[in-house]
Amino acid sequence: MNQITGFDIENGVLLKYTGRSDEVVVPDGVTTIGSYAFKNKYKVRSIVIPQSVTSIADHAFIGCSALEQITMPDFLTGLGEDAFEDCKSLTAVTVPHGVTEIISGTFGGCEALSEITLSDTVQSIGEKAFWGCKSLTKLHFPASLNAFEKNAFYLCKAFSEITVDADNPVFCSVNGVVYTKDMQTVVYCPVEKAGEVVIPEGVTAIGAHAFDGCHKLTSITVPESVTVFGEWAFYNCYGIQGIHIPHGVTELPVRVFGSCGFPEFDIPEHVTKIGERAFDGCRFSRLSIPDSVTEIGRYAFSGCGNLKAVTIPDSVQVLPDNVFCMCRALTEVHLPEGIPVIESGTFHMCVSLTEITLPDSVKKICNSAFSSCDSLQTVSVAEGTEIGQNVFPYAPNAKVVFR
C-alpha cells in the first residue's frame, strides 16, 4: 500500500482519506476514488480530483456534510451509486464528459444543490438519482439523454421545470413539462410545478406517472386527441378539482386518479373499465358510474372517505374484493342484479353503513365481507344465500335477514 500523508492508496485506488485538512487535493496518479473513501468526513469543505481519476466508486463521498465544492476530472467515466449522498452543503455540480449515466442515489440528499450541469455524454438518469435535492428548481436534459426514471427527483421540493436540448431525438419540453419528441405522449411533469398545465392538441397519451405527485397543480387541460391514460398518471394531484376524459379513453387504469381532490366525479359514458385502485383515496362525496362500465378492479374506490352513496350499473356483473373498503361515509349502496358473490373485504370499514339489501343474484357472502362495519345492523339477502363463517368480524350488531 502506498501511503501519502493523509491518503491510503493501493494500486491506484484511494481507499481512505485519513487527513484532517478541510481543503483536499487528491494526489495525481490515483485512478479510482474507492467506496467510502471519504465517508462522513464532515469537516471537508472542498475536494479537487486529478485528471488521472477515471471512476468514483459507490458511496465514495457519502456523508461529507460540509462539502461545498468538488472539482472532477474532465473525462471521468464512472460515477457510483450514492457517491455524493448526504453532501448537504454541495451547491453546484458539473458532471464531466465521459459519464454516461447518473445511477441510483448519486446525488441523493444534497439539500443545497441548486445547479446541476449534465455533460453531453449523459444518456440516462437512474432511480432517485437526485432524491432530496431540496434546492434544485430546474434541470436541462442534454441531447444525449434518452432515458430517465420518474422518481429520480423524489422529494425535490422545489423542482418545477425541465428543459430539453433542441437536438435531443427522444424528448422535448413545453413549459417545463417533458414530452416525447413527436409530441404524442406526456412523459413527465416536475412534481413541484404549480398552477395550470395545458396539454397541446395532438398529444395522444398521458404516460404512466406523468403527473404523479403534482400536488401544486390546480388545472390540467386534456385535449380530445388523447386516447390513453397511463397507470398512476394523475396520482396525488389533490389540487385539481376535475379533469376531462376524452371520448377515446375507454379505460381508467391502476391508480390513475388515486388520492385526487375532486369534490365530485362523473365517469363519462364511453369508459368501459375501471382499473385496480383507480380512485383509491379520492375525496369526492358523489360518484356517477355509467352503464358503459363492465369491469371494476379490486380496491377501485377504497379509501374514498367522503363518498356517501353509490350505484353500480347493471352492466357490471362481478364486484371484486375490497372495492369499497374504508369508504367511511358510505351510507347508501345499490348493487346490480347479476352479481353472484360479495367478496372478502368488499365493505371493510364502511363504518357509516347501517343496512344494505343485496340483489337476488347474490348466492354467497365471503368471510370478512363486512368486517369492521361498526354501525351495520342488517344485510338483507335472498333465501338460500351461502353465508361465510365470519362475515361480520368487528361488526357487533350486524345480522343477516333472509327474505
Secondary structure, 3 states (H helix, E strand, C coil): CEEECCEEEECCEEEEECCCCCEEECCCCCCEECCCCCCCCCCCCEEECCCCCCEECCCCCCCCCCCCEEECCCCCCEECCCCCCCCCCCCEEECCCCCCEECCCCCCCCCCCCEEECCCCCCEECCCCCCCCCCCCEEEECCCCCEECCCCCCCCCCCCEEEECCCCCCEEEECCEEEECCCCEEEECCCCCCEEEECCCCCCEECCCCCCCCCCEEEEECCCCCCEECCCCCCCCCCCCCCCCCCCCCEECCCCCCCCCCCEEECCCCCCEECCCCCCCCCCCEEECCCCCCEECCCCCCCCCCCCEEECCCCCCCCCCCCCCCCCCCCEEECCCCCCEECCCCCCCCCCCCEEECCCCCCEECCCCCCCCCCCCEEEECCCCEECCCCCCCCCCCEEEEC
